[in-house]
Amino acid sequence: MTQVLPAVVVEYLDASNRHDVERYARTFSNNGRIEEDSLGWDLVGKKEIVDYFVTYFVGTNTHTDIIEFIVNDVVVDMRVLFKGDFAGNEVIGLYKFFLNNGLIEKLKCDLEQ
């Protein structure tokens, strides 16, 4: 059975790859958060999320490609390949999206060890 990504996750990835800050921010709920385990950060609210995105994605010209994903109701687990202007130029990342009312309530991020 082929799984389909929820629309908000598709929008998140497209906005991220286009470095579209406004569209990226709109994929999160008003009290959305990013738990960025690889940096040890917990980003709460759209301002902190946007600042992180501008620094770590726009600023390093990062592009994200899906390797694999599993959708389990309102949780999406995903492995991705980040490519950009950073040390090593590519790294495998782990995303866990927690969705609520068609928006991202929480996004757990880490780098594959």
N, C-alpha and C positions, 0 to 999 in steps of 0.2 A: 504494500500500500504506500503510495507516494504522499508525503506530508506537504502541506502548504504553509508557508510562513504567514503569520498574522500581518495585516496591512501596515500596522504601525512599525513593525520590525523592518519590513521592506522600505518604508519611508525613512526610518532611522539610517539604514545603510546607504540609501541613495543620497540623502542630505549630507551624511558624513563624507561620502566619496566626492561630492560636489563642493564640499567645504561651505555649505549654505547654513550659516549660523542660525538664522531665524527659523528655517524649517527644522533643523536639528533640535532646537529648543522646544519647538511645538510638539515633538514626539513624547515629551515628558509631562507628567501631571504637574500641577502647580507646586506640590510638595515632593516632587520626585527626588530621587537620590541616586548617586553612583557610589558604590563601594569599590574603590580602586585598590585591590589587595597588593598589586605589584609595587605601588607607591606608598601603601599604608595610609591612604586618604579615604575619608568619608565626606563626599560632597553633597550638600543638601540645598535644594532650591535651584531655580533656573540660573541665577547669577553665577554661582559657583560652578555649575555644570557647564555653562557657556565659557567661562574663563578657562576651565580645564580643556574643553574642546578646541578653543582657539590656540592654546599653548601646545597641546600634544598631538593635534591632528592637522589643523590649518598651518600652524607654524613649522611643522616638519613635513608638510605635503604628503601626509599619510593616506594611503588607499587601503581599503579593507575588502578582502575576498573571502567568501564563505568556503570552508573546507567541508563541513558537515554540520547538521543540526537535527535536533529532536524537539518536537512540539508536544507538550503534555498539558493540555487545557490552557491555562493562563501563564505557563512557564515555558520558556524556550531556552534550551541549552545549545550552545553553538561553539564550534572551533573555527577560528578565522586566521587568515594570513594577513598581517600588517606589512605593507611595503611603504618605505618613505625615506626621507632625508634624516636618518638617525643612525646611531652606531649599529653596524651590521646590515643595515638597509632592509632587513626583513626579520620578522619574529612571529611565532604562532601565539595567538591570544585565545583566551577562553571568556566567553560571554554567558551570562545567565540573566535573561530578561524576565522580570515579574510584571505582568500586565494587569491593568485594572481599568475598566470602562474604555477600552480601546487606546489607552496611553501607557507609557512605561512608568510604573510606580517606583521600581527599583531595578538597577542594573549592576550586577556583580561582575567585575572585570579582574582578570589576572593574566599572567603570562605563563605559558606552558613551560615546565621545568625540564 
